[in-house]
Amino acid sequence: MRGLLCWSALVLLLLAQPWEAQPQFTGPKCHTGPLDLVFVIDSSRSVRPLEFETMRRFLVGLVRSLDVGPNATRVGVIQYSSQVQSVFPLGAFSRREDMERALRTLVPLAQGTMTGLAIQYAMNVAFSVAEGARPPEERVPRVAVIVTDGRPQDRVAEVAAQARARGIEIYAVGVQRADVGSLRAMASPPLDEHVFLVESFDLIQEFGRQFRGRLCAIDPCAEGTHGCDHHCVSSPGSYFCRCQAGFVLLQDQRSCRAVDPCSLSNHSCQHECVSTLDGPHCRCPDGHDLQPDGRSCRIRDLCNSVDHGCEFQCVSEGLSYRCLCPEGQPLEADGKSCSRCREGHVDLVLLVDGSKSVRPQNFELVKRFVTQIVDFLDVSPEGTRVGLVQFSSRVRTEFPLGRYGTAAELKQAVLAVEYMERGTMTGLALRHMVEHSFSEAQGARPRALNVPRVGLVFTDGRSQDDISVWAARAKEEGIVMYAVGVGKAVEEELREIASEPAELHVSYSPDFSTMTHLLETLKGSICPEEGVGAGTELRSPCDCDSLVEFQGRALGSLESLTHRLAQLTARLEDLESLLAGHK
């Protein structure tokens, strides 16, 4: 505590000293043209009070030598230690006097040395348009000056490379104890022009003179000697020419020529580029639609653009389309209708995604969607049995197959399900379904009865565990699998979960609020195999009545065959007699 009081007293003493003693950079104001300049100042505990005061005076003197203004040089200052603090952003002040006043009240942070964190802040925040930097399209040079006295406690090379890649020119100034390797890792090339090492803070004004000299080189744009056809843009110590919209800079880097953008190989249109008064536009061939990126084309989905009339599913095929029916339901002669599948006995288990990405309001929509599925099922102990499993980072059976015998009870139970809100372990849910949900203990009917087993997985994102083993195992166990995806669901995973063919067993909706259109697809899909229809009594093949019935049918068929064989034998005898008479 005593050291902190002494440090604070020393800072107050220094602040009370006259401000006319800071370094003065002689000569006229530096006219650099537009420039966004950010100082990144090390205020860690290794920077002693007198040294920090010297650096503060140096900044004031340098700011006084610049041509500061909204259309000239904009200055921002941040200081850092274990954290980063904005002293004032680029857009805060347009007068040097206001900047000096802000610098005089600067109090050091006196903690660690997180230089990489400071560069990250400068790149993402200090040089943002929101903080006062000019937009990138104006091509105003961005310059960062990092002043430090020690070795960074975090990594600087990678983040500095990112900053340079974004067009930020970095000067690295090391004082006394600074690590030269770190300075070189931060600075822009050529390093001999961007890395400065001074022996003490008292000598930092030498860097100021050299830095000011680089900024204050003669501005050829202002001198009128640049030779640019259209626009001359200044940068520290240099310039470049820029052409107006609709023109291209020629090889001499000064002259401009009007061009047809469509004649250039980089117009990026997938098919055809069309020049208009408003510029180039991409156009697609017949039967294709232009995508939102304005460049690529996709074959038009006729199923979405025409009244196809398909009862179950429409599949686009280039400039045409065809209708599909659920497995086991042939397509009628009109090419659109499906022969009706008789309602029958099904054991249906629903796997519902309850992960955090679904969100509470959407989970309620999912539950209502499930109740709508229930509406078209023949729910009863002898008909369709339904079980519900919710999964996130764990799996929970909400109710098994054998619990509810009516649609009303089932829908009430669905609406009472509580949202889990965690991860997305779809593979774990599939395993639970295979090992438990279709067991007789959970209400599934014995395999000997040949009741179809159907699994329907409902998810909105990528699984956090492997699904391949248990997706394959489910199908090996004879479970017909359907996959319903919403939002960010991954098509590859949906196809891996679903039975073949995928187009009949995979459904997708981009949004929870619009997924009700999937109901008709599922209504036609979740259909038992032929031979187990409504009103068919499920009996064990070993029951006596079943054996007698089978025996009766077999004897009747045998008697019919015997009668037909006798008729054929008589005809053969007649033919033999006829042939003998001709000899």
N, C-alpha and C positions, 0 to 999 in steps of 0.2 A: 504494500500500500504506500509506503514511504517513497519507493522508487517511482510509482505512478504519479504521486503528487509532485515530485521534483520534475518529472518529465513534462507534466502539464504546465508547471510554473515557467519552465524554460520556453515552451511554445508561446505562452502569453507574453513573455519578455520579448521574444523575437517579433511577435505580431505588433508590439508597441513601437518597434524601431521604424524610422522613416523609410518610405518605399522608393526613395530616389536613388538608392545605392545599388539597385539591381543592374545586371549587365546591360549596356546599351549597344545596339547593333547599328553602326553608323551608316549613312547613305539614305537615299530616298526610300519611300515605301516600296515593298516588293510587289510588283504587278505580275502575278503568275497566270492571270486568267482564272476561270472557274476552277476551284480546287476544294475537295472535302478532306480536311486534315484532322486526325484524331491522335491525341497524345495518350499513351498507355503508361502510367507512372507507377513504379514499384514503391509502395509505402509499407513494406514489411518491417518487422522489428529490428532487422539488421541495419536499416537506414536510420542513422542517428539524427536527433533533432536539428543540429546545425547543418547536416548534410541535406535533410529534407527542406530546410529553409533556403539553402543555396539553390536547390532544384526548383523551388517555387519561384524564386527571383528570376532564375533563368527562363522559365516559362513566360513570366510577365514581359521580360525584355524581348523575347522572340515574338510574342503576340503583337507587341507594339510596332514591330518591324514589318508586319504583314499587311497586305491590302485586304482588310476584313470587310465583308459585306455579303448580303444575300446573293448577289450575282457575281461575287468574286470569291474570296477564300472564306469558307465556313470552318469554324474550329470547334472541336469537342474534346473534352478531357475526361478520362476515367482513371481511377486509382485502384490498385489491387493489393491484396496480401493473401489471406486464406479465403477471401471473398472478393467480389468485384463491386465497386461503387461508382456510379456515374456522377462526376462533379458537375458537368453540364453537357447536354447533347449538342449535336451540330446545329440544330435549328433553334437553340435557346436564345442566343444573342447575336445581334448584327453590329454591335459597337464594341470596340476594344475596352472601353471604360467598364462596361458591364462584366466582361470576361475577367478583367483585373480584380474587380470587386469580389467575384466568385472565388478566384484563386487565393485571395487574401484570407478567406474564411476556411480554407481547406485544412482539415485535421487528419493526420495520418492514421491508418488503421492499426499498424503495429502488431501484425500477426505473422502468418507463414508467407510462402512465396509461390503462389499458384499461377505461374505465368501462362501456362496452357489454357487455364480457365479464363484468364483475361483476354487472350487472343480469340477464344471462342465467343466471348461476349462482344468483343469489338466487331467480329465478322457477322454475327447474327442480329445484334441489337444496335450497336453504335453506328454502323454503316447502313442501317435500314432507312427506308423512306419515311417511316413513322417517326424516326428520331431526327429527321432533318436532312438526310443525305439525298442528293438528287438522283432521279430514276436512272437505272443502268442505260436505258436507250439514249440518254443525253451524253453518255460517254464522258462524264466529268471525272477526272483522275481522282482516285481514292488513295490516300497516303496515311499509313499508321507509323508512329514513332514510339518505339518501346524503350523505356529507360529503366534499367535494372542494375542492382549491385551484387547479385548473388546467383547461385545455381537454382534453377526451377525445381520445385518439389513434385511436379507432375510432368507429363510428356508434352513436348512442344512441337516436335518435328511434323507429326501428322496433321495437327490442326493448323499449323502455319502453312503447310502445303495447300490445305483446303482454302485458306484465306487468299493465298497468292493466286490459286486457280480461279477465284472469284474476281480477280482483277485488283486486289488490294496490294499496293506497293509498300513493303515493310522495311523500315530502317531500324536496326537493332543497336542500341547504345549501351555499352557496358561500362560500369564505373567501379574502380578498385577491385573488389572481390569477384566480379562477374566471370562466369564460365564462358570462355571463348567458343567452345564447341556448341553450346546452346545458342549463342548469338548467331553463329553461322547457320544453324539449323532453322532459325526463325527468319533471317533476312532474305530479301529478294536478290536475285543475281543482277549484275555482277557483284560478288560479295565485297570486293575492294571498294565499291562505291556505296554500299549499304550497311557495312559493319563498322562501328566506331568503338574504340576502347580508350578510355581516358583514365589517368591515374587517380584522380580524386574528383569530388563534386566541385571543388574550386575551379577545376579546369574544364568543366562541362561547356562553358561558353565557347570554347574552341570548336566543339561539335556544332554549336549554334551558328557560328560564322560559316562553316563549310556547308551546313544544311541550307542555310539561307542563300548561299551562293548558288547551290543547285536549283533552288526554287526560283531564284530571281534572274535566271539567264534571260537573254533578250527574247522577247516574244515575237516570233516571225509573223504571227497572225496580226499582231498590232502594227508591225512595221510595214505590212502590205507587200512583203517580198516572197510570200509563200507560193504563189503561182497556182493555187487551187481554183478550179473552174467554179465550184459552188461554195462549199463551206470549208473554213480552216478551223481546226480544233486544237487548242493548245494543250500540252502536257508538260510536266516539269522538265525544262531543258530541251523540249522538242515540240513537234506538232504532227498532225496528219490531216489529210484531206477527206472530206465526206461529200457524197453526192445527194441530190434531192431524191425523193421517192420516185421510182420509175426510171432511174438512171443507174448505170453501173460505172464503177471506177475503173479506168483503163490501166494498162500495164505500167504507164509512167507514174501512177499513183497520184496524179494531179487532174487529169482530164476526165470528163464524164460523158457518157453516151446513153441516149434513150434506148431501152431494150424492151423486147417482148418477153415477159417472164416465162411464157410457155415455151419459148425457143431454148431456154436453158435446161440442162439435164437435171437440175436440182429442184424442179418445180414440185416434185414429190407426189404428183397425182398418180394414183394407181393405174388409171386408164387414160382418160383424155383431159387435157388442159385447154381451157377456153379463155382468151383475153377479152376483157370488157373494160369500160371506162373506169370502173371501180377497182380494177386490178384483175389478176388471174383467178379463175375459178375451176374447180375440178368437176368433171361430168362423167357419169357412169353409162355403160351400154344398156340396151333394153333388157329388162328383166332383172336389173340390179338397182340397189339403193345406195345413195351416198351416206357414209357413216358420220357420226357426230364430229370426228376429227377433221371433216371437210376434205379428206384426201383419199381414203380407202373406200372400196365398194364391196358390197356383199350381195349374193344372189337373193333376190326378193323372195320372202317367205309368202308364197301364194296363200298358204293357209290362214295368214293374218290379214290378207288384203282382198280376198274374194269370199263370197258366200259359198263355201265348199260343200256344205250339206252333209259332211261325214257325221255319222251318228256317234262314233266313238273317238277316233283320232285321225287327224289329217297330217300327212307327211309330204313336205315339199320336195320336189325332184327337179331342180333347175327351173325351167319355164312351165312345168306341169306339177301335178300333185296326185297322190293316191290316198285312199282311205284304208285304215286298219281296224281290225276288231280284236277284242281280248282273246287270249289263248283259249282255244276250245269253242270259239264262236265264229263260224264261217261267215264270209262276206256274202251278202245277198246279190242277186243278179243285177240290181241297180247300181252296184259298185259303191254304195254308200251306207246301206243299212246292214245291221248285224243280226244274225239269227239269235233268238232269245235263249239265254242260258237259264235253265230252271233253277229257282232258288233251292238251296239245299243246306247241308250241314257243313259248317266251317268252324275251325278253332283259330281265332284271330288274336294275335298279340301285337299291341301298339307300343313301339319304343319312342318316347317323346323327349326331345332335347330340352333340358331345363337349365342350360348353362347361362352364365352372366350375360353373354352377348345377345340373348333373346330379349331380355328386358321384361319387366312385369307386365306392362300394357300389352306387349305382343304375346306373352304367354297366355293371357286371357283370350286373345284371338285364337290361339292354337287350341285351347280347350273347347271353344265354341265350334271350331272346325271339326274336332273329334266328335262332338255331339251330332253334327250334321252327317258324319259318316255313319254313326249309329242309326240315324233315321232311315237309311235305306237297307239296313240289315234285318234279317229275320231272327231277332234275339230271343232265344228260349233255351232251356236245358237240352232239348232234343234237336234244336236247329243250330243257330250260330252262337257260339260262346266267345266272349271278348275279355281279354286281360289287358291291363295297362301298366307299363313300366316307365318310370322317369329316370333319366340319367344326367349327370353332370360330372363332377370329379368322383362320384360314387354312383351306385345303382340302387333304386328303391322300387320294389313292387308295390304299386298303389292299390291294385286289386288283382287277384288271379283269375284264371279262366272260369272257374266254377262258382264264383261268388254270386253274381247277379243273373237272374233269370228273365228279367224284362228290360225293355229299352228304357223305360222311365227310371228304373233303379240305376241303370248303367249311366244314363246322362247326369243324374243327380250326383253320382259318385265322381264323375269326370269333373264337374264344375267345382267340387269340393277339394280337388287336388291343390296342394300348396307348392309354390315355386321354390326350387332348390337354390338356384343362382350361384353356380360355381364354374368348374372347368367343363371340358367336352371330351369324355372318355367313351367314345362310341364303341371301340373294340371291347371294352369291359362290358358294355350293355349287351352286345351281341353274344358274348360268352354266357352272360346271365340268362339270356333268352333260350339258348341252346341247352344249357345244363339244367335249368330250373323251370322256366315259364311253360314249356310244353310237356312237363312231367304229369303223370296221372295225379300225383299229390297236389298239383296246382290246378287240377280241374280239366286237363286235356283228356280226350277219349283215347282208349287203347288203340295201338296201331292196327290191330287185327280188324277193326271196324272201318279202316280206310277213310277216315274223316280227313279231308284236306287240312293241312296246317299252313297258315299264312302269317308272315311277319311283315309289319309295316314300320319302317324307320323314318322318323320326322326330325330333320336337323337344319340348322341355319349356318353352320360353319365347318371348318376343318377339324378333324379329330386330333386330339393330343396324344393318342396312343395308336398302335398298329391295329388295323381292322382286317387285314388280309386273311389271317388264319381262321378267325371265327366267322367271317363272311363266307368263306369257302365251306367251312364245317356246317353252317346252317343249311346250305344247299345240298351238301352230301347227306344230311339228315332228312332230306325230302321236304324241307320248308320252302314254300314259294315266297320269295322276298321281293318287297316293293320298297323303293326309296323316294321320299318326298323332300326336296330341298327348297329352302327359301333364302333370299338375300345373298349372303356370302358363302353359301354351300358350295362345295367343290365337286364339279361334275365327275372327275375321275373317281372320287370316293363313292358317289352315288351309284355309278355304274358298277363298281366293284361289289357293293352291297347287294344290288338288285339281281334278280334272275334274268336269264336270257329269254327273248331278245330285250335289250335295254330300252328300246323305244316304247315297249309296252309295260315296263316295270319301273321306269324312272319318270318322275314328274318334277317340275320346277316352277317356282313363282318368284319374281324379283322383289316382291314386297308382301309383308304379312297381311296388309289390308286388302290385297287383290287375289289372295290364294284360293278364294271360293270357287274360281273357275276350274280348279283341279278336281272338284267333287264329281263332275260327270265322268272324268277319266277314271277315277277310282271306282265309281259306281259300276262301270262296265268291266273293270279289271278284277275286282275281288269277287270272283265267281267260282264255285266249286266245279270240279271236273265232271264231265258227263257220266251218268250212271249212278250218281248220288244225288237225286233230285228231290224236290219237295214232295212230301207224302210217302217217300220210300222208307220203309221200316228198316232200321239198322239192326241186323241180327247176326249172331255169330255163325260162321259157316259150319260149325260143329253141332248146332242145334238140330234136334231130330226133325222138326218141321222143315228146316232148310234142306236136309238130306232127302226127305220124301219128295219135296217139290222138285229138286234137281233130278231125282230118279224118274219122276213122271215126265219131265220135259225131255229127258234123254230117250226114254222108251218111245215117246211119241215121235221124235225125230227119226229113230231107228225104223219104226214101222213105216213111215213115209218113204224112207230110202228103199226099204224092201219092196214096196209096191212099185216104185219107179224102176227098180232093177228088173222086176218081172215083166213090166211093159217093154223094156229094152230088149230082153231076151226073146220075147215073142216076135218082135220086129226083125231081129237077126235071123230067126228060123224062117220067116217068110221070104227074106232075101235069098237065103241059101236054096230054098225050093225053087224060086224063080230062076236062079242061075242054073240049076240042074236041068230045068226044062228046056233051056236054050242049047244045051250040048247035043 
